[in-house]
């Protein structure tokens, strides 16, 4: 009976840190850059894009459908835009396999949401940057949320829905 009680105490002790960790927001992105071909400034000012999710952390396909706790601000040219949904992927499964990426959405017009995917392919500060930048738009908040959380494969978007731009200067950092 003593052994059973000791095992129960050890199991509870091991489970407690995991539960606390799971309640912490996961995935962040910082950085700045210009994206081309027209060299539009695109950066995260003093704030960080944060994936507030506590489930499906780092996975390519977040089936929670939630944007709770997601936050941040991005600046496109000189316009400040609030991030409404974000999802951190710890290790990209296809293009640039193994690199972390952040997908996020913001309102870019009346009934228009822009989805951005930045893949961090190099150590911060590497010149020239080898990070990749992709974007797409949709006219539905539900679709934008699905695209951010589940990616093109999980949301049903064809790969052709992404537009790709070159990161011509600067660097982004995506991390847990």
C-alpha distance (Angstrom), angle and dihedral (degrees) to the residues before:
residue distance angle dihedral
X1 . . .
X2 3.79 . .
X3 3.80 91.4 .
X4 3.79 90.5 51.3
X5 3.82 91.6 50.5
X6 3.81 91.2 48.0
X7 3.82 91.5 50.3
X8 3.80 90.5 49.5
X9 3.83 91.3 52.2
X10 3.82 91.7 47.9
X11 3.80 92.1 48.3
X12 3.81 90.9 50.6
X13 3.82 91.5 48.4
X14 3.78 91.8 51.4
X15 3.80 93.0 46.6
X16 3.82 95.7 50.5
X17 3.83 97.9 69.1
X18 3.80 90.8 46.3
X19 3.78 91.7 54.3
X20 3.81 92.1 48.9
X21 3.80 91.7 47.7
X22 3.80 91.7 50.4
X23 3.81 90.3 59.3
X24 3.82 92.0 58.8
X25 3.80 119.8 95.3
X26 3.78 112.0 -107.9
X27 3.78 131.7 -148.7
X28 3.77 129.9 29.8
X29 3.77 137.2 -167.6
X30 3.78 129.5 -161.3
X31 3.75 133.2 164.9
X32 3.73 146.8 84.7
X33 3.72 138.9 -117.2
X34 3.72 148.2 147.0
X35 3.75 117.6 -108.5
X36 3.75 124.9 -153.8
X37 2.84 174.5 -54.3
X38 3.84 82.7 2.2
X39 3.83 96.6 29.8
X40 3.80 98.1 -120.4
X41 3.82 111.6 -176.5
X42 3.82 109.5 -118.4
X43 3.77 118.1 174.0
X44 3.76 148.9 138.6
X45 3.80 109.4 -113.9
X46 3.80 120.6 -150.7
X47 3.80 89.6 -42.5
X48 3.77 126.2 78.3
X49 3.80 127.2 -133.5
X50 3.82 103.7 -115.7
X51 3.79 131.2 -165.2
X52 3.80 100.8 -147.2
X53 3.80 93.0 -169.5
X54 3.78 120.0 126.4
X55 3.79 97.2 -172.5
X56 3.81 129.0 58.9
X57 3.81 85.6 21.9
X58 3.79 111.2 -172.9
X59 3.79 94.1 -5.7
X60 3.80 121.5 132.6
X61 3.80 92.6 -128.2
X62 3.83 116.3 46.6
X63 3.80 103.8 -168.1
X64 3.82 94.0 -178.1
X65 3.80 92.8 90.8
X66 3.79 87.9 -149.0
X67 3.79 131.3 131.4
X68 3.80 93.2 179.5
X69 3.80 111.4 144.1
X70 3.81 93.8 10.5
X71 3.80 113.0 135.9
X72 3.76 148.3 151.1
X73 3.76 144.1 109.9
X74 3.78 129.7 -109.8
X75 3.76 128.3 -168.5
X76 3.79 120.0 -142.5
X77 3.77 109.1 -167.8
X78 3.85 96.6 -43.4
X79 3.82 99.9 -29.0
X80 3.81 119.1 106.6
X81 3.82 112.5 -144.4
X82 3.82 129.0 -174.4
X83 3.79 118.2 -128.4
X84 3.80 109.0 -126.3
X85 3.81 99.1 -178.7
X86 3.82 133.9 15.4
X87 3.80 137.4 176.2
X88 3.80 127.4 -169.1
X89 3.81 119.2 -148.9
X90 3.82 113.3 -163.7
X91 3.79 97.0 -159.5
X92 3.78 123.9 17.0
X93 3.77 111.3 -129.8
X94 3.77 101.5 -154.7
X95 3.78 126.7 10.5
X96 3.80 109.6 41.1
X97 3.80 89.7 5.0
X98 3.78 113.5 -143.3
X99 3.81 97.3 19.8
X100 3.82 120.0 121.1
X101 3.79 117.5 -118.0
X102 3.78 140.7 -174.7
X103 3.79 124.5 -146.1
X104 3.79 117.5 -167.0
X105 3.79 141.8 161.4
X106 3.78 136.3 -144.7
X107 3.80 135.4 176.8
X108 3.80 108.3 -96.7
X109 3.80 101.4 173.0
X110 3.78 144.6 -24.0
X111 3.81 105.4 -36.1
X112 3.81 90.1 -12.1
X113 3.78 126.9 117.3
X114 3.80 124.0 -175.5
X115 3.80 119.6 -147.6
X116 3.81 118.0 -158.3
X117 3.80 128.7 -168.6
X118 3.80 117.7 -165.7
X119 3.79 117.6 -174.9
X120 3.81 116.2 -160.8
X121 3.81 102.7 -142.9
X122 3.77 100.6 164.5
X123 3.77 143.4 38.6
X124 3.81 111.5 -81.6
X125 3.78 111.8 -87.3
X126 3.80 96.6 25.4
X127 3.79 111.0 148.6
X128 2.90 121.5 -119.8
X129 3.78 95.4 28.0
X130 3.78 116.7 -124.6
X131 3.81 93.2 -166.2
X132 3.79 116.7 126.7
X133 3.79 127.8 -134.0
X134 3.79 126.0 -160.4
X135 3.79 131.2 170.4
X136 3.78 142.1 179.5
X137 3.80 139.4 171.9
X138 3.76 136.6 -135.0
X139 3.80 135.2 179.7
X140 3.81 96.9 -134.4
X141 3.81 130.3 73.9
X142 3.82 90.3 -151.1
X143 3.81 90.1 52.7
X144 3.82 91.9 47.4
X145 3.81 90.8 51.0
X146 3.80 91.4 48.2
X147 3.82 92.6 47.7
X148 3.82 92.1 50.2
X149 3.79 95.7 46.2
X150 3.79 100.4 38.0
X151 3.81 104.2 26.8
X152 3.77 124.6 -140.3
X153 3.79 95.2 -54.5
X154 3.79 97.2 47.7
X155 3.80 95.9 40.5
X156 3.78 96.2 46.3
X157 3.81 95.5 -116.2
X158 3.78 112.4 142.9
X159 3.78 115.9 -122.6
X160 3.80 87.8 -112.5
X161 3.82 89.7 70.7
X162 3.82 89.4 76.5
X163 3.80 119.1 86.3
X164 3.81 112.7 -154.7
X165 3.80 124.9 -143.7
X166 3.79 129.4 -177.2
X167 3.80 118.7 -116.4
X168 3.81 96.0 -129.9
X169 3.82 96.8 -179.1
X170 3.78 139.6 -2.5
X171 3.78 129.3 38.5
X172 3.80 139.7 -107.5
X173 3.79 127.0 -146.6
X174 3.82 121.5 -153.9
X175 3.80 116.3 -175.1
X176 3.82 143.1 153.6
